[in-house]
Amino acid sequence: MSYYWLSLPSMIEEIPRLRHFLGVVARIEGYRDAFILDLELTVHEAFVNAVRHGNHGNAAFPVTITLEAGDIDGERFLEVRVQDCGEGFHPERAIAVICSSRNATAFGGRGLLFVDRFVESYRIEQASGGCVVVLRYIPY
């Protein structure tokens, strides 16, 4: 198993550092370019949601990203955890609101749809002092 960790201030301007970190880890792990693009897109969206909705743009609150890469019974996996200092949310309700006809043309709010489309599975956990979005991938 391999473990990687990054903590960033809650600032959208930190996205280039996040993407660089993900690219380095993905190359260390030997992932293909197509998978790296999916990984960067979905973790980017989870980070933006953590900054905007979890930490409400307060740069004093961190967003922590951890990655665990490994192999179980010959099948590779990658688990990414994005933790903020917020109270959490219910993904089913959030997706329903995003998909409602009155919000279909609104700017933003589609990050969770990207996550739903490109990850193997995801869940929301409550942690002491925050909310964790857990993204699970089968890398290729």
CORDA-V104699 format. One record per helix or strand of 3 or more residues. SS is the DSSP state (H for helix, E for strand). FROM is the first residue (numbers start at 1). LEN is the number of residues. If there is no record, write none. Layout:
ss:SS from:FROM len:LEN
ss:SS from:FROM len:LEN
This chain:
ss:E from:2 len:8
ss:H from:12 len:18
ss:H from:33 len:22
ss:E from:62 len:11
ss:E from:75 len:10
ss:H from:91 len:9
ss:H from:101 len:3
ss:H from:111 len:8
ss:E from:121 len:7
ss:E from:130 len:8
